[in-house]
Amino acid sequence: MARAGTATLDGLLVGYGTRDTINPEQALVHTLGRIKQLQVEIDATNYLQFATNTVPASVKKNLEIPVGSVIQSSQFIIKVGFNLLTSVNIGTKVAAGTTIVAAGLHSAVALAAINTAGMTDEGAGTQVNGTALASAAFVSFDVTGAAPTLGHGILIVRYLEPMPSQTPPAVLVGIQ
């Protein structure tokens, strides 16, 4: 119920009575989050900067997934096939380079199976549709086999970024 009002002789509207709600719908409005997409280009010349135990070299190339986010999906799309590699693990690490989950996004992807331009590996690691991240995360990319001299892939990670709930102010009571 909103405050009642009356006009004074000079036309000023003055409210009286209790003001027991601010939201006319008498409900709380919650914003549950936003879906964001992180896109990282990984190729034969830069893959080492994504290795576990390596501090992210550039925030522009390796964007942060904020604390509290929930990873919804991950795709690794091949643009140019990698040579010499056997498989890759794609996961997450903290800003200092320490592993959160080495294969949290893609676990032991055999490149022989997806090594043709246009092929995609859908992430099925433990962090995909898992729990909210306890710390901010960066992409980690670890390889088995010899170092590649050729190859280019795009990693796309979709995550739900947390947002604080919108709680209305306290109820005003008494004469205002």
N, C-alpha and C positions, 0 to 999 in steps of 0.2 A: 504494500500500500504506500503510495507516495504521499508527501505532505500536502495538506490542504492550504489554500492561500486566499487572501482577501486583498482588495485594492484600497490604499489609503486615499485621502482627499486629493493628494497631488498626483495620483495615478500609479504610485509605486506598488508593485505586487509584493506582499509580505507573506512568507510562509509561517504556518503555526502547526503545532501538533508534533507527533513523533515521526521521525523519518526512519522507517524500519527496513528499507531496501534501497539499493542503488541500481540494481539490475531489474528493469521492468519485467523481464521474463521470469524472474525469481528462480534462476538456475545458474550453475557455475559453467563457465566457458573454459574448456581445456583444449590446449593445442598439444596434440600427441607427438608431433615431430614432423620432419620433412625428409623426403627422399632426395638423396644427393647421389651423384655419380662421379667417381674418380677414374680418370683415364691415364694410363701410364704407358709410354712407348718403351719397349725393351728390345735392344738389338745387340749384335755381336760387339759393338764398341762400348756400350754402357752397362752391360748386365752385371759387371762386378760391383758397381756402386749399390746394387740392390742386395748383395750377398749378406747373409746373416753375419752378425758381429762386425758389420761395417756401418759407421755413422752415415745417415743419409747425406749425400753430397750436395744436393740441391733441393730445396723445398719446391721449386717450380717443377722439377721432374718427378719428385716423389712426394706427393701431397699427403698430409696428415689426415687420418680418420679419427675424429674427436672421441674423447672418453665418453662412455655411455651409449655410443652408437651400436646399432645392430646391423650386421652385414646380411643383406638379403640375397645377393647373388654375385657371382664372379664368372667372367668369361675371359679366356685367353684366345685371341684371334691371331692366326698366323698370316702375315703379309708376305714374307719371304721365308722359305724353309730354313731352319737352322741346320748346320752341318756339324758333325763330330760329337754332338751331345747325345747322351743316351736317354736321359730323362731330367725333368725339373720338378722341384717342390716349390710351390708358391704359397707364402704365408705372411705373417706379420712380425714386426719387431718394434721395440721402443726407440725413441730418438737417439739413445746411446748406442743402438745397434744390437742390444741383447734380444734374443728370440722370445716372442710371446708364444706363437705356435708355428713351427717351421713349415708344416703342410696344412695350415689352417684354411687356405682357400682352394688349392689344388694339390692333391697328394700323388707323388710319383707319376707325373704325366709322361708316358712313353712318347717321345717326340716322333718316333717312327709312325705312330698311329695318326698324328695330326700335322705332319711336316709338309703339307702342301698348302700353297697360298689359298686363303679363304676358309680353311678348316678351323673349327672352334672346339675348345675343350670347356665344358660347363663345370664350374667348380663344385666339388662335393666334399670339401674339407670340413673339419669340425666347427669352424667359425661361421660357415655359411648357414644362415637361419639358426644360429646358436644363441648364446646369451650376450648381453650387452658387454662391450669392451670395458675392462676395469682400468685401462690406461690408454692414452692416445697411441695410435698404431701407424706404422709405415709399412709399405710393401717389402717383403723379402723374397728373393728369387735365387734359389740354390740349384746348381747343376751337378750332374754326374757325367763322367766322360771327359774327353779332351775339350779344351777351350774352343769355342766356335770362332770361325773367321767370317762366317756368313750367317745371316738370319735377322728377322725383324718380326716382332709380335706386339700386339696391343692388348693390355690387360684392362678390363673394365670391371670396376667393383661398384655395386649399388648398395648404399647403406641408408638406414633411417637414422638421421641425426636427432638427438634429443633436444627438446625445448622445454623450458620451465612452464608449468601450468600457470594459467592466469587465475589467480584467486581474488575475488572481489574484496574491497576494503571492509573493515568491520562495520557492523550495523551502528548507525547513529541513533541515539535515544535522547529524549529530553527536548527542551526548547533550544532551537538552533538560532 
